[in-house]
Amino acid sequence: MQKAAAKDTSGRMDIRIGDDLLEAYLIFRSGAKLSPPTSLEVMALLGEHCISIDRDAMARVKDALTECRRGNLPRGGTLLVRGTPPTESIDEHLEWAVEADPASADTPLPIRRVSRGQAFAKVCPAAPGTPGTDVHGRPLPPREPENLTLTFADSVRRDGDGNVTAEADGVALIEDNALKVAPLREIDGASIEPDKSIEAEGLLLVRGNVPEGAFLQAQAGMFIDGSVAGGMFYTGGSLVCTKGIEAKTSKARLAVRGDVHAPHIFEAQLNVQGNLVVLNEMHGVDACVLGCIEATQAPFSLGHIVCRGTACLAVLGSPRNEETHLLVGVHHELQKEFEKLNDLFTKVGRASQIVEKACFMATLRKAGASTREKACQWEMAKHELSRVQTSVKQRLDQLSQSMHAFDHASIRVGEYMYPRCRVGIGNVRGQVDAGWNGPLRIVAQRINSVESLVIESDSGRKMVIR
């Protein structure tokens, strides 16, 4: 973005300086055709605004003025001066002294084996960059370097030079923004027996395929160097499956506090507190995701996913019109509470109507003595129901406002979106009735005071989803 820093009152030229103050351009206006400015007028304008130029820039200005005298306005601006940007500051950061296992290196769960007493990492200090110079010759300060926010668990020791040493054998992990060494349990997939629980106090590493019916638990994370045929999986960290999740007779069930990373997921129920990263395909997936969905090369069909962040997919839906739902910008726990309270609000409203009708009937002359005696109790019940209804309504309004905090999320589809997909952002829902070529995105917009879903394609095509 450019901003005007100075303007010639004759309307023949002005100077534009970038917002970063690193480039200044001389812009000629239509008035320069009728009365071309002179070199002295240009230099005076530059002098007024403390911009000095070198010999090369002066030559460019003279060439531009020659074109103006010929009746040709130079296209674009004539570069006057380019400042020097400050060098980038280096933030305080962690450097590893041990390599991760090759299969895990590019995943959210890199496995770095360490031994007690081993220095496996170092905290490198921050270093500020050097100042630059803007177009006025004034110094441009570098960005302030940031300090490392990492904390250190009891299983590691940091000395005064920043060296980090393991206090136990295991794997070095960063969990909940804390660096620690967690115990490692390593098993062979062939040794897993269906319906028998396997637990790990730290990280669980499975070599080979996991059979159907497995029940695995790990406190610090789970790395499966193979495929998953089904079962139940619970972990307090991330879960990585290198060859995909392909449930056979019943859906695999995963409850993961961190991220889930897999090449493909077929037939699974997921509860993910981090991000869901899928490389190739998702089919038959029901999921609640507190982070984002990163599946830019993966189609998603036949399933129901609720996601708090943005969802990026290659294809949404299928040509077989399989029921595919994708809701983003939704905190699924808030959504569940909202739905329960909304149902309670409806039931309390119905009960209130019944009691109010009974109170009315009790006031009629035809009402019996026993009915009139109960009228006072019904009046009290009516007031109590009204109080409950007001309290529930206030909580519903609070939840609605909290859920709208996630409305900035969007759905992005890279290749194609099939018709009959159900999509939503926050509390705004709709169905796609026609196919759309990507790249496209679905966003929430306020149109005529009504929250609406809008499809926007890179080609400029737009449509409101009803």
N, C-alpha and C positions, 0 to 999 in steps of 0.2 A: 504494500500500500504506500502511495506517495502523498506527501502533503506540501502545500505551497508555502515557501518560506519568505518569498519576496515577490513583488509584482510591479512592473513598469506601468505607471498610471496612464500612459498613452495607449495601452492595450496591445502593444506590438510584441512584447516578450515578457516572460516571467522566469523565475528560478524555482525549480522543484527539488526538494531534498527528501530522500527516503526517511522513513520513520526511524531507522537505525542510525541515521546521521552519517552514513558511510559513502553516499554518492550524491552529487549535486549535478543537475542538468539544466541547460539553457533551453527554454521552450519558446519557439517563435509562434506568434498568433497571426490571424488574418490581416491585421493592420500593418504587418511588416511588409506585405506586398506593395502597398501604396506608398509607404514611407519607411524604407529599410533603415534600421538603427545603425549607428556608426560604432566603430570599435571603442571610441571614447565613451559612448553612452553605455555600452556593455560593461566596460571597466568601472564606470561610475556606479552602476547597479551592483556589481560585485563588491566594490569597496564599501558601499553602504551596509553590506551584510557580512563583512569580514570574511570574504571568500577570496583566497589568492590562488592563481592558477600558474602552471608551469608553461614552458615554451611549446610543448606538444599540444596542450589544451588550447593555447592561444592560436595555434595554427588551425585547429579544428573550428574554432570560433570564426576565424577569417574565411575559411571555406564555406561555412554556413551563411555568413553575411553575403558572400559572392552569389550564392544561390538565391538569396532573398532579392538581391538587385536584379537578377534575371527573371524574377517573378515566380520562383519555385521555393516553396516552403519546405525545408528539410523535414523528412518524416521522422517521428520520434524526437527525442531530445539529443542535444549535443552535450556529451559528457564533459564537465568542467574539471571536476576533481574527485578522486576516490580516496577516502580515508583508509586508515589501517585498523582492522578489527583487533580487539584484545585477544590474546591467546587464551585457549580454554583452560579453566581451572580444573584441577584434579581433585575429586572428592576423596575423603577418607574411605578406604575400601579394603576388602578382604581378598588376599591372594592365597590360593591353595598350593600346598607343597606336595600333595598326593593326587594322582590321577584317578578318575572314576572308572569303574568297570566299563569296557567299551559298549556293552549292550545298553547301559543306563546313562551314558554320558549326555545324550541330548534329550533327556526326559526330565519331568519335574522331580524325579527321585534318583539323582546320581548317587551311586554306591561307592563311597570312599572308605576303604578299610584302613583302620588305624590300630596301633598297639599302644598299650600303656607306656607313657614316657616319651612317645614319639611327637616331635614338633611337626604338625601337619598343616599349619596355616600361619599367616602373618597379617596383622592389621597394618596397612600402609598409610602413613599420615597424609593429610590433605595438603595441597600445594596450590596457592593462588596463581592465576595467570598474570601475564604482564599487560600493562595498560596499552590501549591503542590510541589512535588519533582520529577525531571526526573531521568533517569537511571544513570546519572553521579553525582547525589547528588546535582544538582543545582536547585534553586527554579523555579517553573513554575507559572507565574502570572495568576490570574483568568481573565476571560473575563470582559471587562469594561461594567458596567451596562448602560442601555440606559434610557434616560429620556423620559417621556411621552410627545408625540407631540400633545396631545389633547388641543384644545382651549375651552373657556367657553363663552357661549352666555350671553346676558343681562338677560335672564330669569333664570339664576342660579347665585349663589354667592359662591365663594371659600374663606375660611378664612385662617389665617396663619398656622393652624394645618392641613390643607388639607381637612377639612370637606366641603362638597358641599351641599348647601341649595337651595331649590326651591323658586323662586320669584313669582311663579304663580301656579295655579292648572292645572293639565294636566297629560301628560305622559313624562317620562324622556327618551330622545333619543340621540343617537350619529349619527349626520348627517353631511356629508362633514368634518369629523374629528373634529366636534364641539359638545360639550355636551350642551344640551338645554332642556327646558321643552316646549312641544308643546301642544296646545289645543287638547282636545279629544272630538270627536263627536261620539256618540254611537247610532245606529239605529237597528231596527228589519228588517230582510230581507223581511218579509211579508208586511211591510209598503211601500216598494219601488214600485212605479208606473212606468210602461214602458213609455219611451219617456219623462220622467220628470227628470231634472237634480238635482242631490244632490251634494252639495259641502261642503268641510270641510277645514277650515283654517289651521288645524294641521293634526292630524291623524284621519282617519275614521275607526271605528270598526263596522262591520256588523255582527249581530247575526242571523244566519239562512241562507237559500239559497237565492241567488240573481236571480230574474226572468229574462227571455229573454227581451231584449229591454231596460235594465237599462242603465243609463248614470251617472257614479260616478266620482267625482274629489276630490283629497285630496292633499294638499301641502306637508305634511310631511310623508305620507305613508298610506297604506290601508291594513287592516287585515279583511279577510272574513272568519268567522268561519262557513263555510258551503260550498256549491257548487255554480258555476256560469253557468247559462244556455245561456249566450250570452250578448251582449251589448258593451258599450264603457267605458274604464277605463283609467283615467289619474292620475298619481301621481308623486310628486317630490321626493318621497322616495322609499322604497321597497313595494312590493305587495306580500302578503301571502294568499293563498286560501287552507283551510285545507281539503276540500273534492273534489277538482279538478275542472277543467274548461271543460265543456261539452256543446259546442254550438249546438243548434238544427237546426234552419232553415238557419242561416247565421253565418259567423265566428265572434267570439268575437274579439274585437280589444283592445289591451293594449299598452299604452305608459308609460314606467316605468323608472324613473331615477336611481333607485337602483336595487336590485335583485328581481327576481321572484321565488317563492317557491310554488310548488304544487305537490300533489301525481300523478296527470296525467293531460294532456292537449290534448283535442280533438277539432279540427277545430278552430284554432285561428290564428290571425295575431299579432305578438309581435314586439315591438321596445324596447329593454332592454339595458340600459346603464351599468348595473352591470352584475351579473352572472345569468344564467338560471339553476335552480335546480329542477329536476323532479325525483320523486321517483319510479314510476311504468311504465308509458307509455306515448309516444308522437305519435300522428297520425293526419295527416292533418294540420301540423303546418308550417306556413311561418314566419320566424323570422330573425331579425337583432340583434345580441348580441355583445356588446362591451367588455364583460368580457369572461368568460369561460362557458362551458356547463358541468354540473355535473349531469349525469344520468347513473351511473354505474349499476343500476339494471333495467333500462328502455330501451325498444326497441323504435326506431324511424323509421317511415315509412310514405310514401305519404306526402312529404312536401319539403320545400326549406329553409334551414337555412344557414345564413352567420354569422360567428363568428370570432372575432379577436383573441381569445385565444384558448386553447386546448379544444377539445370535448371528453368526456369520456362517452361511451354508452355501454349497454349490447348487443344490437342487432341493426344492421343497415340494413334497407330494409325489404322486406317481401317475402314470397313464391309466392305471386300473382303478382310479378314484378311491383309493384306500383312505380311510378316515385318518387325517393328519392334522393335529392341533399343535400350534406353537404360540405360547404366550410369553412375552418378555416385559420387563419393567414391573414384575410382580414378585413381591416377597411372599413365598408360598405359605409361611406360617401366619403372616398377617392376613393373607387371603383366606386361610382356613378359619381363623378367628372371626373375620368379617362375615363369612358365610354362615357360621354357627349363630352369631349374634343377629344377623338379618333374619334367620329362621325363627329365633326366639322373639324378635320384635314383631314378626307377623303373628305368632301364636298368642303373645300377650295382647296384641290388638284385637284378635278375635275374642279372647276371653273377656276383654273390657267391654266389647259390644254386647256380649251375652249378659254380663252383669248389669250393664246400663239398661238393657231391655227389661230385665227382672225388676230393677228399681222403678222403672216407669209403670210396669204392670201393678206393682205394689201400691202405687198411689191412686189407682182406679177404685171406684166405689165397689166394683164387683169382686175385688180381691178379698180373700178370706182373712179371718183374724190372724191365723198363723203366718200367712204371707206378709201381712203388715208388720207383724212382730219381727220378721227377719229383714225388713227393709233397712233398718239401721245398720245391720251387719253387712248387708250388700253395699250400702253407701260407703262404709269403711273399706270394703274390698275394692270398690271402684276407685277410690282415692289411692289405695296402695298400688293397684295395677297401673294407674296413671303415673305414679312416681317411678315405678320400675320401667315403664315405657320411655319416660323422659331420660332416665339414666342410660338405658340401652342406646337410645338415639344419640346421646352425646358421645358415647364410646364409638358408635358407628361413624359419626362425623370425624372423630379423631383418627380412626383407622383409615378412612377414605383419604384424609389429607396426607397421612404417612405413606400410603400406597402411591399417591400422586408424586411423591418425591422421586420415584423411579421412572417417571414418564419420559425422561431423556433417552432411555434405551431405544433401540431400533432393531429391526430385522433386516439383514442384508443377504441377498441371494445373488450368487455370481453368474449362474448359467440359465436356469429356467424355474419358474414357479407354475405348477399345475393348478387347474381349477379345482374347486371344492375343498381347498385347504381352509381351515379355520385359524385365524390369526388374531392377536390382540396385543395391545400395549397398555399397561396399567389396567384401568377398568373399562377401556374401550375395546370392544370386540367386533369382529365381522367375518364374513366369508368371501373368499376370492371366487368370482364366478367365471373368470376367463383366464386363459394361460398368458403368461408374461415372460418375455425374454429378458435375461439379465444383461449386464449388472443392474440391479435395482435395490431399492430400500423401502421399507415400510416405516412410517413415522406417525406420531400423534400430533395433530394440529388442531387449533381452535378455529372453526369456521362458522361464522354467524352465531357466535356465542355457544357453539355446540362442539364438544370434543369429538374429533373424527379421526379415522385412519386414512392415510393417504399413501398410495404407491407412487414412487418417483423413480423413473428409469433414467439411465445415463443419456438416452436419446432425447430426453426432454418431455417424454410422455408422462402424464399424471392422471390419477383417477382416485376418487373418494370411494372407500369400501363401505357399503351399507350393511 
